[in-house]
Amino acid sequence: MSNRGAARFLDFPDGKVRLNEAKVAEAARWDGLRGIVAWGCDEADPRDLVVQYRRLSEIEACFRANKHDLRIRPVFHRKERRVRAHIAICYMAFCCLQHVRHRLAAHGDRMSPDRIRRALNDLQIGILHDARRSRTFGLPSAASSDARKIYRTLGLKWNPAPFAYERRERKKPS
């Protein structure tokens, strides 16, 4: 048994397991406290160390957002041009995500990257085609409260009303 986790509070006298209350009480003294260990910083102001640590935490949170929420990996492309394009698109998505999070925070709303992604992914427009009249319509989905909050914060409005949809032909690259 390792000396990590709950095992560090156990004693094994005479081959029996017993909870060591003294070890539990000693560990409880540190509950809720966080410490930063820094070597070679004897002259540094402790507040500067805390600021640097928070910046490091923000950078790690950005990597987590890229890895998990934006799913930058795995990359299934083989050609270098496509890999670069994939990374560039993921980076732009990350920049947009951070912008939305910053704007929401400025309005007093905090949302995780995953919550923002889910709220915006749920917004869809169904395309309905009336074959008899040769007309096409867009039918927007209902917006969740999170999606409405994001739109409102960005100065946009999600209009759930159906609308006539004109399909435009895409130009072929020359």
Residue pairs with C-beta under 8 A, 6 or more apart in sequence:
1 7
1 10
8 23
8 27
9 19
9 20
9 23
9 24
9 27
10 17
10 18
10 19
10 20
11 17
11 18
11 19
11 20
12 18
36 49
36 50
36 53
38 44
38 49
41 49
62 94
62 98
65 94
65 97
65 113
66 72
66 90
66 94
67 73
68 114
69 97
69 112
69 113
69 114
69 117
70 90
70 93
70 94
70 97
70 113
70 117
71 90
72 86
72 87
72 90
75 83
75 86
75 87
77 83
77 85
77 86
97 113
97 116
97 117
100 116
100 150
100 153
100 154
101 110
101 111
101 113
101 116
103 153
103 154
104 110
104 111
104 116
104 149
104 150
104 153
107 153
109 149
109 153
111 119
111 146
111 150
115 146
116 146
116 150
118 146
119 144
119 146
119 147
119 150
120 147
120 150
122 141
122 143
122 144
122 147
123 140
123 141
123 143
123 147
123 158
124 140
124 141
125 138
125 139
125 140
125 141
126 138
126 139
126 140
126 141
127 136
127 137
127 138
127 139
127 165
128 136
128 137
128 138
128 139
129 135
129 136
129 137
130 136
130 137
135 164
136 164
136 165
136 166
136 167
137 162
137 163
137 164
137 165
138 162
138 163
138 164
138 165
139 162
140 158
140 159
140 160
140 161
140 162
141 160
142 160
143 151
143 158
143 160
147 158
148 158
151 157
151 158
